[in-house]
Each structure stands twice: as structure tokens, then as C-alpha cells.
């Protein structure tokens, strides 16, 4: 059985005035795959991430998530799908614990919240279950990034590397 394609970027272009930052970019990300974007400063890495996450709209091309077209969809709707980006400088909710930070993300992008978005996309099947167990999802996320042992700490008590993990 071949791996499922999660994300597909097809002939994406982005211009800033006369500068063509992205020129017919193509890539695919498959289930259980980790993909890295490598290149010198100014090569378009951040621009591509910003286009995929909806911060910028592409000037040409298409972006698909689980086979459904998502380019041009508002960033908050993409966030409900789990598409977002992190920034170089971590910005967690400092007044919350590590666990509470992850709970905010889980509640905001939980499958329950996705139902309203899916009404706009006919035949879009993203998750098999209708509801999610926030507690399990939060614990799993904390374990994956190795922050489960810090879950009761204030986010301000994490070092920069740990805050970057929290941003994931």
C-alpha cells in the first residue's frame, strides 16, 4: 500500500512587485514523511511556508491538503485543519502552563471545531471520528515533543528550545 499524500503544492508562484519569490514550486508531503526546506537566505523558504499556511495568497498554482484544494482559504480556517506555522521567536501564552498552552491549541483546532469548516467543503473527509478526546490529544502532543515532564510549569519557565517545542 502506497503512503497517503497529505500536502501537495503545484506550480505555486508568489510575486512581491517585480520580484518573483516563488517560481512554479512543486512538492508533496506523504504520511509519515518529514520534509525539510533548505536553501540560502532569500531563496523563498519562508515565503513558501507563508503561502501554504495562508499568510500570503499565491499568485498562481494550487495547494491541496488531503486532496482538497486549500489555497486562498483564510488562515483561521487552515488553523482549524491543523495547518499553521511557527516563528523563529517563540510566543507562547506566558500566563499559562505548558499543558494549558497545548490545550488552547487542541481546543481551537479540535475535530469538534472542524465540523463548521467542513460544511463549506463538500465530500471532505479529514478525520474518521466525529469527536476528539482533548485530554488524550494533549497528552500525546506533550509526549511527542518531550514536554510531558514540564506540563505543570509556566511557559515562561521554559528555555528558548523548549518554548520552540511548545510552539509545535
N, C-alpha and C positions, 0 to 999 in steps of 0.2 A: 504494500500500500504506500503510495507516494505521500510526502508531507503536504499538509494543507497550507495554501498561500494565505497569509494574514494581511499583508500590506503590499500593494503594487503601485509604483509610481511610473507613469507612462508619458514620455516625451514632455516633461514639465519644463516650462520656461518662466523666468521671472526677470523683469527689467526694472531698473531704477533710472529713469530718464534715458540717457543714451547708453548706459552700462547694462549689458546682459549678464546678470549674475548667475543665472541657470540657463543652460542651453541644451534642451532636449534630454533631460536627465531621465534615466530608466533604472529602476531597481525593484527587486522583490524580496520580501522577508517571509520565510516559511516557519511553520510551527517548530518549536524547539531550536530555532536558529538564533544566533547572536550575530548582529551585523555591526561593523564599525565603519565610520566615515573618517577617512584620513586624507589630509591634503594641507598645503601651505595656507598661511593667512590669506584671506581674500579669495579663496577658491570656491566658496559657496556653501560650505558645510552648514553654517548656522542659517543661512537663507533657506536651504532645503528643509531643515528641521522646522523653521518658522512657517513654511508653506504647508508641510504635512500637518502641523498642529493647528493650522488655521489662522495664525497670526497675520500672515500675508496670503492674499489670494494669488494663485498662479495666473500668469498672463496667457498661458497656453498649456495644454496637456491635461491629464486626468490622474486622479488618485483614488484608489479603491481600498476598502477595508472589508475583509471577508467577502470580497466580490461585489460589494455595493459601492457606488461612487460617493465620495465624501468631499471632494474639492469644492470650495465655496460654502461649506456648512459652517455656521457660527462656532467660535471657539468653545463656548459653554456647552453646545450640543456635542462637540467632539470630546470634551472632557467627560461627559456622561457615558461615552463609549469607551473611555479609558485612554484616549489619545491626548497627551499633554506633553509638556516639555519641562525640563528643569533648567535652572540658570546657573552660571558659574558661582555666584554668591548665594548660598542657601538662605531662604527666607521662611523658616517655619513659624508657626504661631507660638511665640515665645512664652506667652502666659499659660500655655497648655503643656501637659506631659507628652512624652513621646507617644504613648498609646492614644491619647486624645487627638493628637495631630493625625494619626493614621485613621482614627475613627471618623474624623471630619471628611477625609478623602473617601473612605469607604461609604459613608452615608451619601456623599454628594454624587459619587459615580456608581452607586449600587444598582443592581439589576432592577430593583423595585422602581428606581427613578428613571430607568431607561424606557419603561413602558410608554410614557408620554412621547418620547422621541421616536419610538418605533412606529407610532401611528402615522408618521409622515413618510416612512419608507415602506412601501408595500413589499410583502414577502421577505422582509429582512429577518433572518434568524441568527441571532448572535449567541444567545445562551440557551441551553436546553431547559434549565429550571426557570420558573417564573419569579422566584424569590431567592434572596440570598441570606445567609446566616452571617451577619456582620461580625459577631464575635469570632467565628472561625476564620473569616476572611482577614480580620485584623491580626489575629494571632499568626496566621500563615505568613502574611506580609512581613510582620516583625521578625519571624524566624528566618525567612528567606534572606533578608538583608543583615541579619545578625544583631538586631536591636532588641530582641526579646528580653535580654537581661537588663536593658535600660528603660523598659516600658513605663516605669513609675517616676523616672527622672523628668525634671523640667527640660524642655527643649533647649533652653539657654545654657544648661549644664553640659551639653554635648560639645565635643570639639568640632572643628570645621568638617573633617572627613565624615564623622558620624551624622552631622546635620545634612551632608550631601546624601548619605544613605537614607535618611529620613525623607528627603525630598523625592526619592524614588518611590 
